[in-house]
Amino acid sequence: MTRREPSSSPVGLYMHAAASRQPTAEAAATAARQQRQEYTPEQFTQPFCDFMTENPTSFHVVDYCKSRLHNAGFQELPSGELWTGKIRPGGKYWTSRNGSAIIAFAIGRAYKPGDGVAMIAGHIDAKTVKLKPVSAKPANATACLQLGVAPHANGLDPTWWDRDLGLAGRVVVRDPDTGGTTARLVRLGWPIATHLSPGGRSETTTPIIGLSSAYSAGEQRPLGSPGEFVHGQPPELVQLVAGELGVSYAQIVRWDLELYDFQPARALGLRRELITAGGLEGRLCSWAAMMGLLAAEEHDDDDVDGGGYVRMVGLLDDVEIGGNGSAFLPTAVERMVESLAGDAGQTPGLLGRTYARSFLVAGEVAYAGHPDLVDSEGCAPRLNTGVAVKHDPDGGTDAAVLTRVAELVGARVQPYQARVGVGPVLSSVMGCRAAEAGIVQLGVHSVRATTGALDPGLGVLFYKGFLENWHRIDGEFAS
C-alpha cells in the first residue's frame, strides 16, 4: 500500500492533519472567511521565519521595515524636520528615531481635523547581550579569548549558556574625505562566540571568541592609539567588522553590537506546527502589526463612510528596560494632527478630540499555558488558536473593542488574565482608550522561544482587521 504524504511546506503537515479533523461546516466557514480576506495564516509562516533569521537586532528590524514601507509607497518624514505641508489626506508616511524605532501611518482620504487614529504599538528590543564600550579582555591561563559584554534586560541568564552566538548591530563609520559619519549595519555570517556554562558556579561567565594561541603577539596588539574606540576592542574582531563593511578599521568611530542566538528561526514539531526563534518576544507582535498595516493598505477603503481616520503602527525600542511610556508615539500623533490641521490647528481641544476618537492596541505577547504547569482555571491561551486579549483588574483594558474586531473579521480571541503594561501607560499619556492583544508564545524571557506556525499569520489578520474596522467600531461604542 502506497503511503500518501501530506504537503511538505512549513505548515503543510499541520494543515493536512487539521483539515482531517475539522467539521465540514467549520471548514466551509473558514474557507469562505479566508477567501473574503484573501489571506490565510499559513501564508505568513515562512516570511516570519525569514524575518526573524535575517533581522537579529532592533537596527535590522527598523531597516527591514523601512524597505517594506518604501516598496509599499510610504514616504519618509525626517523626525528633525517640519511636517507641515509635507503630509496630506490619503498619504502614507513613516518616521524613525535613532535607527531603532519606527512609526508608520496611513491617513484616510476623507480625513478632517479631529478624526481618530487606530494605533498598534509593539516593541522590537529583546533580551540580549551587548558589547561593552571596552570589550577586549586579556587572555588568561586557558588561552581563551573572551569578550567583554553586558546584559540588556537581564540577558546572560542560563538560557544563553552553551549556544552558538552570532554578532550583529550598528557601526558608525567616518568618511576619510569629508569627515562625515554614517551608520552601517553588520551581521557576521557565522557564530563568533559561545557563552559557557559556569559548571555549577553561580557567577556570571564571559563569552569566548577564540584562542590566543591562534594569533601571533603582533596580531594581539590593540589597534589604533590609546583613547581611540578601536583601541579597546579585540583587534581581530575590529578587522572582521571593518572587512565586512569594506572600510579601514581606522574609519570605525564606534559601534552598537550585540550577541544573539545564531540558530535560524524554523518550523518544528511532528507536523511542523510550531516555530522556534531567538528574540521572539516583542518582535512577534511587532512584525505582525507592520504586516497588518501593509495588508490593510492593499485593501484600502478610505473612501467609504468614516474613512477619515488614520491607521498607525509604532515599533518602540526600549520596552524591555522599562520604556513603556515612550513619548515617540504620542509625539508623532501630535505632530501629524498639527501638520494636517492648517488654520484649524488653533481650534481648542483639537488634539483631545482626536484622542477621544482613537484607540491603542498594545501588541504584547501572551504566554501559552506550560504543558507541565497547566492553569487550573482553564484560562491559559493555546497556540495556533488566535490572539489573546489581556484582562487586568487593575489595568482597565477595553477588551470589548477587540472582541468586536474578532467578530467583524471572523477571528477568534482568547481571554487571558495578566498584568498589562504598554497599553495603559501610553493611553494615560494620550488620553485614549486601549487594550492589549498579543500573539501567543511558549517560553518566558528565554534566549529562544516557541510560537505556533499559524500564530504570526493569525496576528497579521487580527491587527489588519482592527486597522480596517476601527472607524466602524468607534461609532458603535461611542458614548
Secondary structure, 3 states (H helix, E strand, C coil): CCCCCCCCCCCHHHHHHHHHHCCHHHHHHHHHHHHHHCCCHHHHHHHHHHHHHHCCCHHHHHHHHHHHHHHCCCEECCCCCCCCCCCCCCCEEEEEECCCEEEEEEECCCCCCCCCEEEEEEECCCCEEEEEEEEECCCCCCCEEEEEEEEECCCCCHHHCCCEEEEEEEEEEECCCCCCEEEEEEECCCCCEECCCCCCCCCCCCCEEEEHHHCCCCCCCCCCCCCCHHHHCCHHHHHHHHHHHCCCHHHEEEEEEEEEECCCCEEECCCCCEEEEECHHHHHHHHHHHHHHHHHHHCCCCCCCCCCCEEEEEEECCHHHCCCCCCHHHHHHHHHHHHHHHHHHHCCCHHHHHHHCCEEEECCCEECCCCCCCCCCCCCCCCCCCCEEEECCCCCCCHHHHHHHHHHHCCCCEEEECCCCHHHHHHHHHCCEEEEEECEEECCCCCEEEEECCHHHHHHHHHHHHHHHHHHHHHHCCC
